[in-house]
Amino acid sequence: MQKSMLSVRNSLKSMKLYNNIEQQTPAWFFLKKGIVSGTDMKDVMGTPLARKKMYYKKIAEMLSTGTNEKTEDPRDRGNRLEDEARAMFEFRTGKSVLTTGFAQSEEHHRMGYSPDGLIKPKE
């Protein structure tokens, strides 16, 4: 088995997948509140000030009662083309893609991400 597929299989075992949550919905925004996700990695890997601001933002999210439903143009385009891109990937590679709304680390409960798709490991 390729190392990358083993890594995906191992990471799936330690992630709680929310397959019934659609991305960009109020339920999805609520689920992500206070969780460091892929969008935040630029701040996690950035300067100490960027990390500090991100931590304060996450604390504010946890304390707030609303959701942040602001979307950006590039994200809208990505959402519009996501199904087509996933189908093209499956066609070109012969690999199956699992879609899920959100994946949360079972080891680090305040970390997760919203993948466009996960390559299914061969059984």
Phi, psi and chi 1 to 4 in degrees:
 res  aa     phi    psi   chi1   chi2   chi3   chi4
   1 MET       -  138.0  177.8 -177.4  -60.3      -
   2 GLN   -66.0  147.4  -65.7  176.9  -16.2      -
   3 LYS   -58.5  -41.0 -174.9  177.8  179.6 -177.4
   4 SER   -65.3  -37.8   61.2      -      -      -
   5 MET   -68.4  -37.9  -69.7  -54.9  -71.3      -
   6 LEU   -62.1  -40.9 -178.1   61.3      -      -
   7 SER   -62.8  -43.3  175.8      -      -      -
   8 VAL   -63.7  -45.1  168.3      -      -      -
   9 ARG   -61.0  -44.7  178.8  173.4  -74.5  159.5
  10 ASN   -65.7  -39.9  -71.4  -20.6      -      -
  11 SER   -70.1  -32.5   66.7      -      -      -
  12 LEU   -66.6  -32.6  -73.7  177.1      -      -
  13 LYS   -65.9  -27.7  -73.6 -179.7 -175.9  176.1
  14 SER  -104.3   15.3   64.3      -      -      -
  15 MET  -119.6  139.9  -60.6  -62.5  -75.9      -
  16 LYS   -93.0  115.1 -177.9  174.8 -177.4  179.8
  17 LEU   -93.9  133.7  -58.5  179.8      -      -
  18 TYR  -106.6   82.0  -65.9   86.4      -      -
  19 ASN   -74.2  -20.1  -64.5  -33.3      -      -
  20 ASN   -95.8    8.6  -63.1  -34.5      -      -
  21 ILE  -103.5  124.0  -60.8  -72.2      -      -
  22 GLU   -88.4  136.4 -173.2  174.7  -26.5      -
  23 GLN   -64.6  149.4  -67.1 -176.9   19.7      -
  24 GLN    71.3   13.4  -54.0  -64.8  -40.1      -
  25 THR   -96.6  163.0   62.1      -      -      -
  26 PRO   -55.9  -38.5  -29.2   37.1      -      -
  27 ALA   -63.7  -38.5      -      -      -      -
  28 TRP   -66.1  -46.0  179.3   80.7      -      -
  29 PHE   -62.5  -40.7  -78.3  106.2      -      -
  30 PHE   -63.2  -42.9 -177.4   79.1      -      -
  31 LEU   -61.8  -36.4 -175.1   64.2      -      -
  32 LYS   -81.8  -10.5  -73.2 -174.4   59.2  176.5
  33 LYS   -52.9  124.0  -82.4  177.3   60.6  164.7
  34 GLY    78.4    2.4      -      -      -      -
  35 ILE  -101.0  132.2  -67.3  179.0      -      -
  36 VAL   -73.8  118.0  177.2      -      -      -
  37 SER  -122.1 -176.8   63.8      -      -      -
  38 GLY   -55.1  -36.1      -      -      -      -
  39 THR   -60.4  -28.4  -54.4      -      -      -
  40 ASP   -87.9   -5.1  -56.9  -54.0      -      -
  41 MET   -60.6  -31.9  -74.6  -59.1  118.4      -
  42 LYS   -61.4  -33.8   66.9 -176.9 -178.2  -42.9
  43 ASP   -80.1  -39.2  -63.5  -35.7      -      -
  44 VAL   -59.9  -40.6  169.6      -      -      -
  45 MET   -89.8   -2.0  -57.6  -57.4  -68.6      -
  46 GLY   -87.1 -152.4      -      -      -      -
  47 THR   -72.8  162.1   65.7      -      -      -
  48 PRO   -56.5  -36.9  -28.5   36.3      -      -
  49 LEU   -65.7  -41.5 -179.9   59.3      -      -
  50 ALA   -62.1  -42.5      -      -      -      -
  51 ARG   -63.1  -43.8  -82.4 -167.8  -62.2  -81.6
  52 LYS   -61.3  -45.0 -175.3  176.1 -177.9  179.1
  53 LYS   -62.9  -40.0  -74.3 -179.1  178.9 -179.5
  54 MET   -65.0  -42.5 -172.5  -94.4  -52.0      -
  55 TYR   -60.9  -44.2  -67.7  137.8      -      -
  56 TYR   -62.9  -38.2  -75.3  134.1      -      -
  57 LYS   -62.9  -42.1  177.2 -177.0  162.5 -161.2
  58 LYS   -67.2  -38.5  -66.4  -59.5  171.2 -175.6
  59 ILE   -64.1  -43.0  -68.9  167.9      -      -
  60 ALA   -62.7  -39.1      -      -      -      -
  61 GLU   -61.3  -43.8  -74.7  176.1    7.2      -
  62 MET   -64.0  -32.0  -71.8 -173.2  -70.6      -
  63 LEU   -87.2  -15.3  -63.0  174.7      -      -
  64 SER   -81.0  160.3   74.4      -      -      -
  65 THR  -101.5  -13.8   57.3      -      -      -
  66 GLY   -97.6 -173.8      -      -      -      -
  67 THR  -124.7  155.4   59.4      -      -      -
  68 ASN   -98.2   98.0  178.5   11.0      -      -
  69 GLU  -102.1   19.0  -61.9 -172.5   34.6      -
  70 LYS   -70.6  130.5 -175.8  178.9  126.0 -176.0
  71 THR  -117.8  159.3   58.8      -      -      -
  72 GLU  -113.3  155.8  -58.3  168.5   11.5      -
  73 ASP   -55.0  -47.4  -70.5  -25.6      -      -
  74 PRO   -61.0  -34.8  -24.1   33.8      -      -
  75 ARG   -68.2  -41.2 -163.6  177.1  -50.8  163.8
  76 ASP   -59.4  -44.2  -69.2  -20.1      -      -
  77 ARG   -63.1  -43.9 -179.9  180.0  179.6  -84.1
  78 GLY   -61.2  -41.9      -      -      -      -
  79 ASN   -63.7  -40.3  -70.2  -24.1      -      -
  80 ARG   -64.9  -37.1 -177.0  171.7   43.9   83.3
  81 LEU   -96.4   -2.4  -61.3  174.2      -      -
  82 GLU   -59.5  -48.8 -166.2  170.6  -64.9      -
  83 ASP   -62.5  -42.9  -67.9  -23.5      -      -
  84 GLU   -64.1  -42.5 -178.3 -178.8  -22.7      -
  85 ALA   -65.5  -40.8      -      -      -      -
  86 ARG   -64.6  -43.5 -168.3  171.6   21.8 -103.4
  87 ALA   -63.4  -40.8      -      -      -      -
  88 MET   -65.4  -40.8 -178.5   61.7   71.0      -
  89 PHE   -60.8  -47.5  172.4   83.6      -      -
  90 GLU   -61.7  -41.2  -70.3  179.5  -32.8      -
  91 PHE   -63.7  -46.4  175.5   75.4      -      -
  92 ARG   -73.3  -31.5  -72.5 -172.8  174.8  179.0
  93 THR  -103.9  -18.8   65.4      -      -      -
  94 GLY    75.4    7.8      -      -      -      -
  95 LYS   -96.3  148.9  -62.9  178.2 -179.8 -179.3
  96 SER   -93.2  145.4  -63.7      -      -      -
  97 VAL  -117.1  128.3  176.4      -      -      -
  98 LEU   -90.5  128.8  168.5   71.5      -      -
  99 THR  -100.7  142.0   57.4      -      -      -
 100 THR  -147.9  148.9 -173.8      -      -      -
 101 GLY   -75.5  -36.0      -      -      -      -
 102 PHE  -161.0  144.7 -168.2   69.1      -      -
 103 ALA  -125.5  121.7      -      -      -      -
 104 GLN  -115.6  133.9 -177.6  179.0   10.0      -
 105 SER   -64.1  130.8  172.0      -      -      -
 106 GLU   -80.6  -20.3  -69.7 -177.0  -12.8      -
 107 GLU   -85.4  -41.3 -176.8  178.7   -7.4      -
 108 HIS  -119.2   90.9  -55.4  -76.6      -      -
 109 HIS   -62.2  -17.7  -61.3  -74.1      -      -
 110 ARG   -98.8   21.9  -73.2  -81.0  155.7 -142.4
 111 MET  -130.9  139.8  -65.9 -169.3   78.8      -
 112 GLY  -171.2  178.3      -      -      -      -
 113 TYR  -156.4  164.2   65.7  107.9      -      -
 114 SER  -114.6   88.0  -59.0      -      -      -
 115 PRO   -72.5  147.4   27.9  -33.5      -      -
 116 ASP   -70.4  -23.9  -67.1  -24.2      -      -
 117 GLY   176.9  155.6      -      -      -      -
 118 LEU  -120.7  131.4  -59.9  169.1      -      -
 119 ILE   -69.9  123.6  -60.4  170.6      -      -
 120 LYS   -70.4  127.4  -69.2 -177.7 -175.8  176.4
 121 PRO   -71.0  149.9   10.0  -10.5      -      -
 122 LYS   -68.9  139.0  -68.7 -176.9 -179.6  179.1
 123 GLU   -72.1      -  -60.1  -73.5  -32.5      -
